[in-house]
Amino acid sequence: MIAPKGIVGTCVCSAIVGMIYILALLFAIPNVATFIDNTSGDNETINLAVATYQLAVPERGAMALTILLILNVYFAGMSSITVPSRIGYI
């Protein structure tokens, strides 16, 4: 009975932290419409989180934050595969 509580707790914590992250990105961008217009030129596909990192910190800092973001997504994907398989095995 502890597994469902853990899954629900993880989802709630992820939702809260995700909202804080999105709000932090929105407050870091001075003007959202201008920012999107300036970073979406030349038909390039750019992640708005990465563009915000580049706006807020120097090049190496933006690279470090982008790598951290990629690692977080990777480990979130691994845990989303691991947890259901372990619960299904029980």
PyMOL Python script that loads the backbone (N, CA, C, O; Angstrom):
from pymol import cmd

cmd.read_pdbstr("""\
ATOM      1  N   MET A   1       0.797  -1.200   0.000  1.00  0.00           N
ATOM      2  CA  MET A   1       0.000   0.000   0.000  1.00  0.00           C
ATOM      3  C   MET A   1       0.843   1.269   0.000  1.00  0.00           C
ATOM      4  O   MET A   1       0.304   2.362  -0.174  1.00  0.00           O
ATOM      5  N   ILE A   2       2.139   1.148   0.190  1.00  0.00           N
ATOM      6  CA  ILE A   2       2.985   2.332   0.242  1.00  0.00           C
ATOM      7  C   ILE A   2       3.315   2.839  -1.162  1.00  0.00           C
ATOM      8  O   ILE A   2       3.569   4.030  -1.338  1.00  0.00           O
ATOM      9  N   ALA A   3       3.315   1.953  -2.164  1.00  0.00           N
ATOM     10  CA  ALA A   3       3.677   2.354  -3.525  1.00  0.00           C
ATOM     11  C   ALA A   3       2.722   3.395  -4.104  1.00  0.00           C
ATOM     12  O   ALA A   3       3.196   4.381  -4.669  1.00  0.00           O
ATOM     13  N   PRO A   4       1.387   3.229  -3.992  1.00  0.00           N
ATOM     14  CA  PRO A   4       0.510   4.271  -4.546  1.00  0.00           C
ATOM     15  C   PRO A   4       0.701   5.631  -3.869  1.00  0.00           C
ATOM     16  O   PRO A   4       0.616   6.666  -4.529  1.00  0.00           O
ATOM     17  N   LYS A   5       0.957   5.636  -2.568  1.00  0.00           N
ATOM     18  CA  LYS A   5       1.194   6.909  -1.874  1.00  0.00           C
ATOM     19  C   LYS A   5       2.468   7.560  -2.385  1.00  0.00           C
ATOM     20  O   LYS A   5       2.527   8.779  -2.543  1.00  0.00           O
ATOM     21  N   GLY A   6       3.484   6.751  -2.644  1.00  0.00           N
ATOM     22  CA  GLY A   6       4.740   7.280  -3.177  1.00  0.00           C
ATOM     23  C   GLY A   6       4.578   7.851  -4.571  1.00  0.00           C
ATOM     24  O   GLY A   6       5.151   8.894  -4.884  1.00  0.00           O
ATOM     25  N   ILE A   7       3.802   7.180  -5.412  1.00  0.00           N
ATOM     26  CA  ILE A   7       3.577   7.658  -6.773  1.00  0.00           C
ATOM     27  C   ILE A   7       2.794   8.964  -6.754  1.00  0.00           C
ATOM     28  O   ILE A   7       3.145   9.910  -7.459  1.00  0.00           O
ATOM     29  N   VAL A   8       1.736   9.019  -5.949  1.00  0.00           N
ATOM     30  CA  VAL A   8       0.946  10.249  -5.862  1.00  0.00           C
ATOM     31  C   VAL A   8       1.786  11.376  -5.280  1.00  0.00           C
ATOM     32  O   VAL A   8       1.720  12.504  -5.768  1.00  0.00           O
ATOM     33  N   GLY A   9       2.574  11.095  -4.251  1.00  0.00           N
ATOM     34  CA  GLY A   9       3.446  12.107  -3.658  1.00  0.00           C
ATOM     35  C   GLY A   9       4.468  12.640  -4.653  1.00  0.00           C
ATOM     36  O   GLY A   9       4.738  13.840  -4.697  1.00  0.00           O
ATOM     37  N   THR A  10       5.028  11.744  -5.444  1.00  0.00           N
ATOM     38  CA  THR A  10       5.990  12.155  -6.459  1.00  0.00           C
ATOM     39  C   THR A  10       5.336  13.032  -7.515  1.00  0.00           C
ATOM     40  O   THR A  10       5.920  14.027  -7.944  1.00  0.00           O
ATOM     41  N   CYS A  11       4.141  12.674  -7.933  1.00  0.00           N
ATOM     42  CA  CYS A  11       3.429  13.492  -8.928  1.00  0.00           C
ATOM     43  C   CYS A  11       3.112  14.876  -8.380  1.00  0.00           C
ATOM     44  O   CYS A  11       3.253  15.872  -9.090  1.00  0.00           O
ATOM     45  N   VAL A  12       2.687  14.946  -7.128  1.00  0.00           N
ATOM     46  CA  VAL A  12       2.366  16.244  -6.523  1.00  0.00           C
ATOM     47  C   VAL A  12       3.629  17.094  -6.399  1.00  0.00           C
ATOM     48  O   VAL A  12       3.618  18.277  -6.739  1.00  0.00           O
ATOM     49  N   CYS A  13       4.716  16.493  -5.915  1.00  0.00           N
ATOM     50  CA  CYS A  13       5.977  17.238  -5.784  1.00  0.00           C
ATOM     51  C   CYS A  13       6.479  17.701  -7.143  1.00  0.00           C
ATOM     52  O   CYS A  13       6.951  18.830  -7.272  1.00  0.00           O
ATOM     53  N   SER A  14       6.388  16.856  -8.148  1.00  0.00           N
ATOM     54  CA  SER A  14       6.835  17.232  -9.497  1.00  0.00           C
ATOM     55  C   SER A  14       5.994  18.368 -10.058  1.00  0.00           C
ATOM     56  O   SER A  14       6.520  19.263 -10.718  1.00  0.00           O
ATOM     57  N   ALA A  15       4.702  18.338  -9.803  1.00  0.00           N
ATOM     58  CA  ALA A  15       3.831  19.411 -10.290  1.00  0.00           C
ATOM     59  C   ALA A  15       4.178  20.736  -9.626  1.00  0.00           C
ATOM     60  O   ALA A  15       4.218  21.769 -10.294  1.00  0.00           O
ATOM     61  N   ILE A  16       4.428  20.718  -8.329  1.00  0.00           N
ATOM     62  CA  ILE A  16       4.760  21.947  -7.610  1.00  0.00           C
ATOM     63  C   ILE A  16       6.102  22.498  -8.077  1.00  0.00           C
ATOM     64  O   ILE A  16       6.218  23.691  -8.358  1.00  0.00           O
ATOM     65  N   VAL A  17       7.112  21.643  -8.162  1.00  0.00           N
ATOM     66  CA  VAL A  17       8.431  22.091  -8.599  1.00  0.00           C
ATOM     67  C   VAL A  17       8.395  22.544 -10.051  1.00  0.00           C
ATOM     68  O   VAL A  17       9.064  23.513 -10.406  1.00  0.00           O
ATOM     69  N   GLY A  18       7.633  21.869 -10.893  1.00  0.00           N
ATOM     70  CA  GLY A  18       7.499  22.261 -12.292  1.00  0.00           C
ATOM     71  C   GLY A  18       6.861  23.629 -12.444  1.00  0.00           C
ATOM     72  O   GLY A  18       7.292  24.428 -13.275  1.00  0.00           O
ATOM     73  N   MET A  19       5.837  23.904 -11.650  1.00  0.00           N
ATOM     74  CA  MET A  19       5.205  25.221 -11.702  1.00  0.00           C
ATOM     75  C   MET A  19       6.164  26.313 -11.236  1.00  0.00           C
ATOM     76  O   MET A  19       6.199  27.398 -11.816  1.00  0.00           O
ATOM     77  N   ILE A  20       6.939  26.034 -10.196  1.00  0.00           N
ATOM     78  CA  ILE A  20       7.939  26.996  -9.729  1.00  0.00           C
ATOM     79  C   ILE A  20       8.969  27.256 -10.823  1.00  0.00           C
ATOM     80  O   ILE A  20       9.371  28.399 -11.041  1.00  0.00           O
ATOM     81  N   TYR A  21       9.394  26.202 -11.508  1.00  0.00           N
ATOM     82  CA  TYR A  21      10.379  26.335 -12.594  1.00  0.00           C
ATOM     83  C   TYR A  21       9.820  27.178 -13.737  1.00  0.00           C
ATOM     84  O   TYR A  21      10.505  28.062 -14.250  1.00  0.00           O
ATOM     85  N   ILE A  22       8.580  26.907 -14.136  1.00  0.00           N
ATOM     86  CA  ILE A  22       7.969  27.659 -15.231  1.00  0.00           C
ATOM     87  C   ILE A  22       7.788  29.128 -14.845  1.00  0.00           C
ATOM     88  O   ILE A  22       8.039  30.022 -15.653  1.00  0.00           O
ATOM     89  N   LEU A  23       7.352  29.374 -13.610  1.00  0.00           N
ATOM     90  CA  LEU A  23       7.211  30.764 -13.157  1.00  0.00           C
ATOM     91  C   LEU A  23       8.557  31.474 -13.117  1.00  0.00           C
ATOM     92  O   LEU A  23       8.649  32.652 -13.463  1.00  0.00           O
ATOM     93  N   ALA A  24       9.605  30.763 -12.695  1.00  0.00           N
ATOM     94  CA  ALA A  24      10.939  31.372 -12.679  1.00  0.00           C
ATOM     95  C   ALA A  24      11.390  31.722 -14.094  1.00  0.00           C
ATOM     96  O   ALA A  24      11.982  32.781 -14.304  1.00  0.00           O
ATOM     97  N   LEU A  25      11.120  30.851 -15.069  1.00  0.00           N
ATOM     98  CA  LEU A  25      11.464  31.158 -16.453  1.00  0.00           C
ATOM     99  C   LEU A  25      10.672  32.357 -16.967  1.00  0.00           C
ATOM    100  O   LEU A  25      11.218  33.209 -17.668  1.00  0.00           O
ATOM    101  N   LEU A  26       9.396  32.426 -16.622  1.00  0.00           N
ATOM    102  CA  LEU A  26       8.581  33.546 -17.088  1.00  0.00           C
ATOM    103  C   LEU A  26       9.039  34.866 -16.487  1.00  0.00           C
ATOM    104  O   LEU A  26       9.028  35.891 -17.168  1.00  0.00           O
ATOM    105  N   PHE A  27       9.443  34.853 -15.219  1.00  0.00           N
ATOM    106  CA  PHE A  27       9.913  36.093 -14.601  1.00  0.00           C
ATOM    107  C   PHE A  27      11.320  36.462 -15.058  1.00  0.00           C
ATOM    108  O   PHE A  27      11.714  37.622 -14.944  1.00  0.00           O
ATOM    109  N   ALA A  28      12.084  35.502 -15.571  1.00  0.00           N
ATOM    110  CA  ALA A  28      13.427  35.791 -16.069  1.00  0.00           C
ATOM    111  C   ALA A  28      13.393  36.434 -17.448  1.00  0.00           C
ATOM    112  O   ALA A  28      14.345  37.108 -17.843  1.00  0.00           O
ATOM    113  N   ILE A  29      12.309  36.232 -18.180  1.00  0.00           N
ATOM    114  CA  ILE A  29      12.164  36.814 -19.519  1.00  0.00           C
ATOM    115  C   ILE A  29      11.522  38.188 -19.376  1.00  0.00           C
ATOM    116  O   ILE A  29      10.436  38.302 -18.808  1.00  0.00           O
ATOM    117  N   PRO A  30      12.173  39.232 -19.881  1.00  0.00           N
ATOM    118  CA  PRO A  30      11.626  40.576 -19.707  1.00  0.00           C
ATOM    119  C   PRO A  30      10.265  40.777 -20.387  1.00  0.00           C
ATOM    120  O   PRO A  30       9.329  41.252 -19.743  1.00  0.00           O
ATOM    121  N   ASN A  31      10.138  40.432 -21.652  1.00  0.00           N
ATOM    122  CA  ASN A  31       8.897  40.576 -22.400  1.00  0.00           C
ATOM    123  C   ASN A  31       8.740  39.320 -23.245  1.00  0.00           C
ATOM    124  O   ASN A  31       9.528  39.089 -24.163  1.00  0.00           O
ATOM    125  N   VAL A  32       7.741  38.517 -22.947  1.00  0.00           N
ATOM    126  CA  VAL A  32       7.615  37.199 -23.564  1.00  0.00           C
ATOM    127  C   VAL A  32       7.428  37.298 -25.082  1.00  0.00           C
ATOM    128  O   VAL A  32       8.085  36.562 -25.818  1.00  0.00           O
ATOM    129  N   ALA A  33       6.563  38.174 -25.566  1.00  0.00           N
ATOM    130  CA  ALA A  33       6.306  38.270 -27.010  1.00  0.00           C
ATOM    131  C   ALA A  33       7.561  38.697 -27.767  1.00  0.00           C
ATOM    132  O   ALA A  33       7.884  38.124 -28.808  1.00  0.00           O
ATOM    133  N   THR A  34       8.265  39.698 -27.251  1.00  0.00           N
ATOM    134  CA  THR A  34       9.503  40.142 -27.894  1.00  0.00           C
ATOM    135  C   THR A  34      10.566  39.068 -27.839  1.00  0.00           C
ATOM    136  O   THR A  34      11.308  38.868 -28.801  1.00  0.00           O
ATOM    137  N   PHE A  35      10.640  38.377 -26.718  1.00  0.00           N
ATOM    138  CA  PHE A  35      11.617  37.303 -26.553  1.00  0.00           C
ATOM    139  C   PHE A  35      11.384  36.198 -27.573  1.00  0.00           C
ATOM    140  O   PHE A  35      12.336  35.714 -28.187  1.00  0.00           O
ATOM    141  N   ILE A  36      10.140  35.795 -27.761  1.00  0.00           N
ATOM    142  CA  ILE A  36       9.830  34.731 -28.724  1.00  0.00           C
ATOM    143  C   ILE A  36      10.154  35.192 -30.143  1.00  0.00           C
ATOM    144  O   ILE A  36      10.697  34.421 -30.934  1.00  0.00           O
ATOM    145  N   ASP A  37       9.829  36.438 -30.470  1.00  0.00           N
ATOM    146  CA  ASP A  37      10.139  36.957 -31.811  1.00  0.00           C
ATOM    147  C   ASP A  37      11.639  37.022 -32.060  1.00  0.00           C
ATOM    148  O   ASP A  37      12.099  36.703 -33.156  1.00  0.00           O
ATOM    149  N   ASN A  38      12.403  37.431 -31.056  1.00  0.00           N
ATOM    150  CA  ASN A  38      13.852  37.564 -31.219  1.00  0.00           C
ATOM    151  C   ASN A  38      14.569  36.230 -31.280  1.00  0.00           C
ATOM    152  O   ASN A  38      15.601  36.122 -31.944  1.00  0.00           O
ATOM    153  N   THR A  39      14.057  35.215 -30.611  1.00  0.00           N
ATOM    154  CA  THR A  39      14.762  33.933 -30.574  1.00  0.00           C
ATOM    155  C   THR A  39      14.249  32.941 -31.595  1.00  0.00           C
ATOM    156  O   THR A  39      14.815  31.855 -31.726  1.00  0.00           O
ATOM    157  N   SER A  40      13.204  33.273 -32.320  1.00  0.00           N
ATOM    158  CA  SER A  40      12.667  32.312 -33.287  1.00  0.00           C
ATOM    159  C   SER A  40      12.946  32.721 -34.732  1.00  0.00           C
ATOM    160  O   SER A  40      12.252  32.264 -35.640  1.00  0.00           O
ATOM    161  N   GLY A  41      13.935  33.562 -34.963  1.00  0.00           N
ATOM    162  CA  GLY A  41      14.268  33.970 -36.319  1.00  0.00           C
ATOM    163  C   GLY A  41      15.067  32.915 -37.060  1.00  0.00           C
ATOM    164  O   GLY A  41      15.533  31.948 -36.458  1.00  0.00           O
ATOM    165  N   ASP A  42      15.225  33.092 -38.342  1.00  0.00           N
ATOM    166  CA  ASP A  42      16.016  32.219 -39.212  1.00  0.00           C
ATOM    167  C   ASP A  42      15.493  30.791 -39.255  1.00  0.00           C
ATOM    168  O   ASP A  42      16.253  29.866 -39.541  1.00  0.00           O
ATOM    169  N   ASN A  43      14.219  30.599 -38.979  1.00  0.00           N
ATOM    170  CA  ASN A  43      13.599  29.272 -38.995  1.00  0.00           C
ATOM    171  C   ASN A  43      14.341  28.260 -38.131  1.00  0.00           C
ATOM    172  O   ASN A  43      14.338  27.066 -38.429  1.00  0.00           O
ATOM    173  N   GLU A  44      14.965  28.726 -37.081  1.00  0.00           N
ATOM    174  CA  GLU A  44      15.646  27.819 -36.157  1.00  0.00           C
ATOM    175  C   GLU A  44      14.678  27.360 -35.091  1.00  0.00           C
ATOM    176  O   GLU A  44      13.823  28.122 -34.638  1.00  0.00           O
ATOM    177  N   THR A  45      14.817  26.118 -34.696  1.00  0.00           N
ATOM    178  CA  THR A  45      14.046  25.612 -33.581  1.00  0.00           C
ATOM    179  C   THR A  45      14.899  25.778 -32.338  1.00  0.00           C
ATOM    180  O   THR A  45      15.982  25.200 -32.245  1.00  0.00           O
ATOM    181  N   ILE A  46      14.422  26.562 -31.381  1.00  0.00           N
ATOM    182  CA  ILE A  46      15.178  26.788 -30.159  1.00  0.00           C
ATOM    183  C   ILE A  46      14.248  26.570 -28.971  1.00  0.00           C
ATOM    184  O   ILE A  46      13.097  27.007 -28.966  1.00  0.00           O
ATOM    185  N   ASN A  47      14.768  25.900 -27.992  1.00  0.00           N
ATOM    186  CA  ASN A  47      14.029  25.664 -26.771  1.00  0.00           C
ATOM    187  C   ASN A  47      14.010  26.965 -25.973  1.00  0.00           C
ATOM    188  O   ASN A  47      15.052  27.593 -25.783  1.00  0.00           O
ATOM    189  N   LEU A  48      12.840  27.368 -25.511  1.00  0.00           N
ATOM    190  CA  LEU A  48      12.753  28.632 -24.792  1.00  0.00           C
ATOM    191  C   LEU A  48      13.501  28.589 -23.467  1.00  0.00           C
ATOM    192  O   LEU A  48      13.996  29.617 -23.006  1.00  0.00           O
ATOM    193  N   ALA A  49      13.592  27.406 -22.844  1.00  0.00           N
ATOM    194  CA  ALA A  49      14.371  27.294 -21.606  1.00  0.00           C
ATOM    195  C   ALA A  49      15.842  27.559 -21.889  1.00  0.00           C
ATOM    196  O   ALA A  49      16.497  28.286 -21.141  1.00  0.00           O
ATOM    197  N   VAL A  50      16.365  26.980 -22.957  1.00  0.00           N
ATOM    198  CA  VAL A  50      17.771  27.182 -23.325  1.00  0.00           C
ATOM    199  C   VAL A  50      18.012  28.647 -23.694  1.00  0.00           C
ATOM    200  O   VAL A  50      19.032  29.222 -23.314  1.00  0.00           O
ATOM    201  N   ALA A  51      17.083  29.250 -24.429  1.00  0.00           N
ATOM    202  CA  ALA A  51      17.230  30.660 -24.785  1.00  0.00           C
ATOM    203  C   ALA A  51      17.210  31.552 -23.549  1.00  0.00           C
ATOM    204  O   ALA A  51      17.916  32.559 -23.496  1.00  0.00           O
ATOM    205  N   THR A  52      16.402  31.185 -22.557  1.00  0.00           N
ATOM    206  CA  THR A  52      16.371  31.953 -21.312  1.00  0.00           C
ATOM    207  C   THR A  52      17.677  31.809 -20.566  1.00  0.00           C
ATOM    208  O   THR A  52      18.180  32.782 -20.003  1.00  0.00           O
ATOM    209  N   TYR A  53      18.237  30.608 -20.552  1.00  0.00           N
ATOM    210  CA  TYR A  53      19.546  30.402 -19.921  1.00  0.00           C
ATOM    211  C   TYR A  53      20.594  31.285 -20.597  1.00  0.00           C
ATOM    212  O   TYR A  53      21.412  31.912 -19.923  1.00  0.00           O
ATOM    213  N   GLN A  54      20.567  31.332 -21.927  1.00  0.00           N
ATOM    214  CA  GLN A  54      21.541  32.133 -22.663  1.00  0.00           C
ATOM    215  C   GLN A  54      21.364  33.622 -22.379  1.00  0.00           C
ATOM    216  O   GLN A  54      22.335  34.379 -22.397  1.00  0.00           O
ATOM    217  N   LEU A  55      20.139  34.040 -22.119  1.00  0.00           N
ATOM    218  CA  LEU A  55      19.867  35.430 -21.799  1.00  0.00           C
ATOM    219  C   LEU A  55      20.334  35.776 -20.384  1.00  0.00           C
ATOM    220  O   LEU A  55      20.808  36.885 -20.138  1.00  0.00           O
ATOM    221  N   ALA A  56      20.198  34.826 -19.457  1.00  0.00           N
ATOM    222  CA  ALA A  56      20.435  35.112 -18.041  1.00  0.00           C
ATOM    223  C   ALA A  56      21.888  34.950 -17.609  1.00  0.00           C
ATOM    224  O   ALA A  56      22.362  35.697 -16.754  1.00  0.00           O
ATOM    225  N   VAL A  57      22.592  33.994 -18.181  1.00  0.00           N
ATOM    226  CA  VAL A  57      23.959  33.705 -17.720  1.00  0.00           C
ATOM    227  C   VAL A  57      24.911  33.644 -18.909  1.00  0.00           C
ATOM    228  O   VAL A  57      24.467  33.544 -20.052  1.00  0.00           O
ATOM    229  N   PRO A  58      26.224  33.704 -18.649  1.00  0.00           N
ATOM    230  CA  PRO A  58      27.191  33.585 -19.750  1.00  0.00           C
ATOM    231  C   PRO A  58      27.099  32.225 -20.443  1.00  0.00           C
ATOM    232  O   PRO A  58      26.360  31.340 -20.013  1.00  0.00           O
ATOM    233  N   GLU A  59      27.861  32.083 -21.519  1.00  0.00           N
ATOM    234  CA  GLU A  59      27.772  30.891 -22.372  1.00  0.00           C
ATOM    235  C   GLU A  59      28.025  29.595 -21.615  1.00  0.00           C
ATOM    236  O   GLU A  59      27.279  28.630 -21.787  1.00  0.00           O
ATOM    237  N   ARG A  60      29.050  29.552 -20.789  1.00  0.00           N
ATOM    238  CA  ARG A  60      29.344  28.316 -20.052  1.00  0.00           C
ATOM    239  C   ARG A  60      28.254  27.992 -19.040  1.00  0.00           C
ATOM    240  O   ARG A  60      27.921  26.824 -18.837  1.00  0.00           O
ATOM    241  N   GLY A  61      27.701  29.008 -18.410  1.00  0.00           N
ATOM    242  CA  GLY A  61      26.614  28.789 -17.458  1.00  0.00           C
ATOM    243  C   GLY A  61      25.374  28.260 -18.154  1.00  0.00           C
ATOM    244  O   GLY A  61      24.692  27.377 -17.633  1.00  0.00           O
ATOM    245  N   ALA A  62      25.078  28.801 -19.339  1.00  0.00           N
ATOM    246  CA  ALA A  62      23.931  28.318 -20.113  1.00  0.00           C
ATOM    247  C   ALA A  62      24.132  26.870 -20.527  1.00  0.00           C
ATOM    248  O   ALA A  62      23.189  26.079 -20.506  1.00  0.00           O
ATOM    249  N   MET A  63      25.368  26.517 -20.905  1.00  0.00           N
ATOM    250  CA  MET A  63      25.656  25.128 -21.268  1.00  0.00           C
ATOM    251  C   MET A  63      25.487  24.207 -20.070  1.00  0.00           C
ATOM    252  O   MET A  63      24.925  23.119 -20.202  1.00  0.00           O
ATOM    253  N   ALA A  64      25.968  24.626 -18.902  1.00  0.00           N
ATOM    254  CA  ALA A  64      25.845  23.807 -17.692  1.00  0.00           C
ATOM    255  C   ALA A  64      24.376  23.619 -17.313  1.00  0.00           C
ATOM    256  O   ALA A  64      23.968  22.515 -16.955  1.00  0.00           O
ATOM    257  N   LEU A  65      23.583  24.683 -17.387  1.00  0.00           N
ATOM    258  CA  LEU A  65      22.163  24.561 -17.069  1.00  0.00           C
ATOM    259  C   LEU A  65      21.426  23.692 -18.079  1.00  0.00           C
ATOM    260  O   LEU A  65      20.513  22.952 -17.713  1.00  0.00           O
ATOM    261  N   THR A  66      21.818  23.777 -19.350  1.00  0.00           N
ATOM    262  CA  THR A  66      21.197  22.937 -20.372  1.00  0.00           C
ATOM    263  C   THR A  66      21.535  21.467 -20.150  1.00  0.00           C
ATOM    264  O   THR A  66      20.670  20.603 -20.288  1.00  0.00           O
ATOM    265  N   ILE A  67      22.778  21.185 -19.810  1.00  0.00           N
ATOM    266  CA  ILE A  67      23.171  19.796 -19.519  1.00  0.00           C
ATOM    267  C   ILE A  67      22.418  19.281 -18.303  1.00  0.00           C
ATOM    268  O   ILE A  67      21.982  18.130 -18.284  1.00  0.00           O
ATOM    269  N   LEU A  68      22.263  20.127 -17.284  1.00  0.00           N
ATOM    270  CA  LEU A  68      21.507  19.737 -16.099  1.00  0.00           C
ATOM    271  C   LEU A  68      20.051  19.430 -16.465  1.00  0.00           C
ATOM    272  O   LEU A  68      19.471  18.465 -15.967  1.00  0.00           O
ATOM    273  N   LEU A  69      19.473  20.248 -17.327  1.00  0.00           N
ATOM    274  CA  LEU A  69      18.108  20.013 -17.778  1.00  0.00           C
ATOM    275  C   LEU A  69      17.987  18.692 -18.539  1.00  0.00           C
ATOM    276  O   LEU A  69      17.032  17.943 -18.336  1.00  0.00           O
ATOM    277  N   ILE A  70      18.942  18.411 -19.401  1.00  0.00           N
ATOM    278  CA  ILE A  70      18.924  17.159 -20.170  1.00  0.00           C
ATOM    279  C   ILE A  70      19.061  15.956 -19.240  1.00  0.00           C
ATOM    280  O   ILE A  70      18.363  14.957 -19.415  1.00  0.00           O
ATOM    281  N   LEU A  71      19.946  16.043 -18.261  1.00  0.00           N
ATOM    282  CA  LEU A  71      20.105  14.949 -17.303  1.00  0.00           C
ATOM    283  C   LEU A  71      18.832  14.723 -16.491  1.00  0.00           C
ATOM    284  O   LEU A  71      18.455  13.581 -16.229  1.00  0.00           O
ATOM    285  N   ASN A  72      18.175  15.804 -16.096  1.00  0.00           N
ATOM    286  CA  ASN A  72      16.923  15.665 -15.353  1.00  0.00           C
ATOM    287  C   ASN A  72      15.854  14.966 -16.179  1.00  0.00           C
ATOM    288  O   ASN A  72      15.139  14.105 -15.667  1.00  0.00           O
ATOM    289  N   VAL A  73      15.739  15.328 -17.445  1.00  0.00           N
ATOM    290  CA  VAL A  73      14.760  14.678 -18.317  1.00  0.00           C
ATOM    291  C   VAL A  73      15.111  13.206 -18.511  1.00  0.00           C
ATOM    292  O   VAL A  73      14.220  12.357 -18.532  1.00  0.00           O
ATOM    293  N   TYR A  74      16.390  12.898 -18.653  1.00  0.00           N
ATOM    294  CA  TYR A  74      16.822  11.512 -18.833  1.00  0.00           C
ATOM    295  C   TYR A  74      16.464  10.669 -17.609  1.00  0.00           C
ATOM    296  O   TYR A  74      15.890   9.589 -17.742  1.00  0.00           O
ATOM    297  N   PHE A  75      16.801  11.160 -16.431  1.00  0.00           N
ATOM    298  CA  PHE A  75      16.525  10.382 -15.223  1.00  0.00           C
ATOM    299  C   PHE A  75      15.030  10.312 -14.919  1.00  0.00           C
ATOM    300  O   PHE A  75      14.567   9.324 -14.350  1.00  0.00           O
ATOM    301  N   ALA A  76      14.270  11.340 -15.289  1.00  0.00           N
ATOM    302  CA  ALA A  76      12.824  11.262 -15.129  1.00  0.00           C
ATOM    303  C   ALA A  76      12.247  10.175 -16.034  1.00  0.00           C
ATOM    304  O   ALA A  76      11.344   9.443 -15.630  1.00  0.00           O
ATOM    305  N   GLY A  77      12.763  10.072 -17.246  1.00  0.00           N
ATOM    306  CA  GLY A  77      12.319   9.009 -18.147  1.00  0.00           C
ATOM    307  C   GLY A  77      12.681   7.630 -17.635  1.00  0.00           C
ATOM    308  O   GLY A  77      11.887   6.695 -17.735  1.00  0.00           O
ATOM    309  N   MET A  78      13.887   7.503 -17.081  1.00  0.00           N
ATOM    310  CA  MET A  78      14.286   6.199 -16.525  1.00  0.00           C
ATOM    311  C   MET A  78      13.405   5.812 -15.348  1.00  0.00           C
ATOM    312  O   MET A  78      13.006   4.654 -15.230  1.00  0.00           O
ATOM    313  N   SER A  79      13.099   6.759 -14.483  1.00  0.00           N
ATOM    314  CA  SER A  79      12.275   6.428 -13.324  1.00  0.00           C
ATOM    315  C   SER A  79      10.834   6.148 -13.734  1.00  0.00           C
ATOM    316  O   SER A  79      10.159   5.339 -13.097  1.00  0.00           O
ATOM    317  N   SER A  80      10.353   6.807 -14.791  1.00  0.00           N
ATOM    318  CA  SER A  80       8.988   6.533 -15.236  1.00  0.00           C
ATOM    319  C   SER A  80       8.860   5.145 -15.860  1.00  0.00           C
ATOM    320  O   SER A  80       7.758   4.601 -15.928  1.00  0.00           O
ATOM    321  N   ILE A  81       9.953   4.575 -16.308  1.00  0.00           N
ATOM    322  CA  ILE A  81       9.943   3.202 -16.810  1.00  0.00           C
ATOM    323  C   ILE A  81      10.167   2.206 -15.669  1.00  0.00           C
ATOM    324  O   ILE A  81       9.535   1.150 -15.629  1.00  0.00           O
ATOM    325  N   THR A  82      11.057   2.542 -14.754  1.00  0.00           N
ATOM    326  CA  THR A  82      11.436   1.622 -13.686  1.00  0.00           C
ATOM    327  C   THR A  82      10.311   1.396 -12.679  1.00  0.00           C
ATOM    328  O   THR A  82      10.028   0.254 -12.314  1.00  0.00           O
ATOM    329  N   VAL A  83       9.680   2.453 -12.235  1.00  0.00           N
ATOM    330  CA  VAL A  83       8.662   2.332 -11.189  1.00  0.00           C
ATOM    331  C   VAL A  83       7.482   1.469 -11.632  1.00  0.00           C
ATOM    332  O   VAL A  83       7.108   0.562 -10.888  1.00  0.00           O
ATOM    333  N   PRO A  84       6.874   1.696 -12.797  1.00  0.00           N
ATOM    334  CA  PRO A  84       5.754   0.817 -13.180  1.00  0.00           C
ATOM    335  C   PRO A  84       6.168  -0.634 -13.374  1.00  0.00           C
ATOM    336  O   PRO A  84       5.385  -1.542 -13.091  1.00  0.00           O
ATOM    337  N   SER A  85       7.384  -0.866 -13.851  1.00  0.00           N
ATOM    338  CA  SER A  85       7.802  -2.253 -14.027  1.00  0.00           C
ATOM    339  C   SER A  85       7.985  -2.949 -12.681  1.00  0.00           C
ATOM    340  O   SER A  85       7.666  -4.130 -12.549  1.00  0.00           O
ATOM    341  N   ARG A  86       8.490  -2.238 -11.693  1.00  0.00           N
ATOM    342  CA  ARG A  86       8.640  -2.825 -10.353  1.00  0.00           C
ATOM    343  C   ARG A  86       7.294  -3.047  -9.694  1.00  0.00           C
ATOM    344  O   ARG A  86       7.098  -4.059  -9.022  1.00  0.00           O
ATOM    345  N   ILE A  87       6.369  -2.130  -9.872  1.00  0.00           N
ATOM    346  CA  ILE A  87       5.044  -2.304  -9.279  1.00  0.00           C
ATOM    347  C   ILE A  87       4.302  -3.441  -9.986  1.00  0.00           C
ATOM    348  O   ILE A  87       3.581  -4.205  -9.343  1.00  0.00           O
ATOM    349  N   GLY A  88       4.472  -3.551 -11.281  1.00  0.00           N
ATOM    350  CA  GLY A  88       3.837  -4.638 -12.023  1.00  0.00           C
ATOM    351  C   GLY A  88       4.402  -5.993 -11.669  1.00  0.00           C
ATOM    352  O   GLY A  88       3.701  -7.002 -11.756  1.00  0.00           O
ATOM    353  N   TYR A  89       5.657  -6.030 -11.272  1.00  0.00           N
ATOM    354  CA  TYR A  89       6.291  -7.303 -10.908  1.00  0.00           C
ATOM    355  C   TYR A  89       5.787  -7.818  -9.568  1.00  0.00           C
ATOM    356  O   TYR A  89       5.709  -9.027  -9.354  1.00  0.00           O
ATOM    357  N   ILE A  90       5.448  -6.908  -8.670  1.00  0.00           N
ATOM    358  CA  ILE A  90       4.967  -7.310  -7.340  1.00  0.00           C
ATOM    359  C   ILE A  90       3.671  -7.979  -7.490  1.00  0.00           C
ATOM    360  O   ILE A  90       3.078  -8.403  -6.499  1.00  0.00           O
TER     361      ILE A  90
END
""", "prot")
cmd.dss("prot")
cmd.show_as("cartoon", "prot")
cmd.util.cbc("prot")
cmd.orient("prot")
